[in-house]
Amino acid sequence: MTSTTSIRIDKALYDLAKADAATEHRTISGQIEFWAAVGRAALDNPDLPVSFIAESLAAMAEPREQTTAFVPRSRSAT
């Protein structure tokens, strides 16, 4: 069980998180936590594109049974 704490955030940020949370099927707090994780990873890895970091973190959060196996592209005959 994780502990929680209440914080005050700007209403505009809350509204953005609410909209993105609905799109991404997360709770509002889950969306803000995701943004924080992306930001932390981006600061720790400034050489990686933020989109790569966000997609990687989202993929790691997917339940394993919902993932699809990696299938390499076949090489074309030359």
GITA-V209433 format. One record per residue. RES is the residue in one letter. SS is DSSP state (helix for helix, strand for strand, loop for the rest). PHI is phi in radians with two decimals (none if undefined). OMEGA is omega in whole degrees, 0 to 359 (999 if undefined). Layout:
res:RES ss:SS phi:PHI omega:OMEGA
res:RES ss:SS phi:PHI omega:OMEGA
//
This chain:
res:M ss:loop phi:none omega:179
res:T ss:loop phi:-1.69 omega:176
res:S ss:loop phi:-1.58 omega:181
res:T ss:loop phi:-2.20 omega:174
res:T ss:loop phi:-2.54 omega:179
res:S ss:loop phi:-1.64 omega:175
res:I ss:loop phi:-2.36 omega:175
res:R ss:loop phi:-1.76 omega:175
res:I ss:loop phi:-2.30 omega:179
res:D ss:loop phi:-1.07 omega:181
res:K ss:helix phi:-1.03 omega:180
res:A ss:helix phi:-1.11 omega:178
res:L ss:helix phi:-1.14 omega:178
res:Y ss:helix phi:-1.05 omega:180
res:D ss:helix phi:-1.12 omega:176
res:L ss:helix phi:-1.11 omega:179
res:A ss:helix phi:-1.11 omega:180
res:K ss:helix phi:-1.11 omega:180
res:A ss:helix phi:-1.16 omega:180
res:D ss:helix phi:-1.17 omega:180
res:A ss:helix phi:-1.07 omega:179
res:A ss:helix phi:-1.12 omega:180
res:T ss:helix phi:-1.15 omega:185
res:E ss:helix phi:-1.63 omega:180
res:H ss:loop phi:1.02 omega:176
res:R ss:loop phi:-2.13 omega:169
res:T ss:loop phi:-1.32 omega:178
res:I ss:helix phi:-1.10 omega:178
res:S ss:helix phi:-1.15 omega:177
res:G ss:helix phi:-1.11 omega:178
res:Q ss:helix phi:-1.16 omega:179
res:I ss:helix phi:-1.15 omega:176
res:E ss:helix phi:-1.10 omega:178
res:F ss:helix phi:-1.10 omega:177
res:W ss:helix phi:-1.00 omega:180
res:A ss:helix phi:-1.13 omega:179
res:A ss:helix phi:-1.13 omega:178
res:V ss:helix phi:-1.10 omega:179
res:G ss:helix phi:-1.06 omega:179
res:R ss:helix phi:-1.11 omega:180
res:A ss:helix phi:-1.13 omega:179
res:A ss:helix phi:-1.14 omega:177
res:L ss:helix phi:-1.17 omega:180
res:D ss:helix phi:-1.32 omega:184
res:N ss:loop phi:-2.33 omega:186
res:P ss:loop phi:-1.13 omega:179
res:D ss:loop phi:-1.44 omega:181
res:L ss:loop phi:-1.68 omega:175
res:P ss:loop phi:-1.14 omega:181
res:V ss:helix phi:-1.04 omega:180
res:S ss:helix phi:-1.09 omega:178
res:F ss:helix phi:-1.12 omega:180
res:I ss:helix phi:-1.08 omega:182
res:A ss:helix phi:-1.08 omega:180
res:E ss:helix phi:-1.15 omega:179
res:S ss:helix phi:-1.14 omega:179
res:L ss:helix phi:-1.13 omega:178
res:A ss:helix phi:-1.13 omega:180
res:A ss:helix phi:-1.14 omega:179
res:M ss:helix phi:-1.16 omega:181
res:A ss:helix phi:-1.48 omega:180
res:E ss:loop phi:-1.16 omega:174
res:P ss:loop phi:-1.05 omega:185
res:R ss:helix phi:-0.98 omega:182
res:E ss:helix phi:-1.26 omega:178
res:Q ss:helix phi:-1.67 omega:182
res:T ss:loop phi:-1.44 omega:176
res:T ss:loop phi:-1.91 omega:181
res:A ss:loop phi:-1.18 omega:177
res:F ss:loop phi:-1.28 omega:178
res:V ss:loop phi:-2.15 omega:180
res:P ss:loop phi:-1.17 omega:176
res:R ss:loop phi:-1.18 omega:178
res:S ss:loop phi:-1.32 omega:179
res:R ss:loop phi:-1.34 omega:177
res:S ss:loop phi:-1.42 omega:180
res:A ss:loop phi:-1.21 omega:179
res:T ss:loop phi:-1.96 omega:999
//
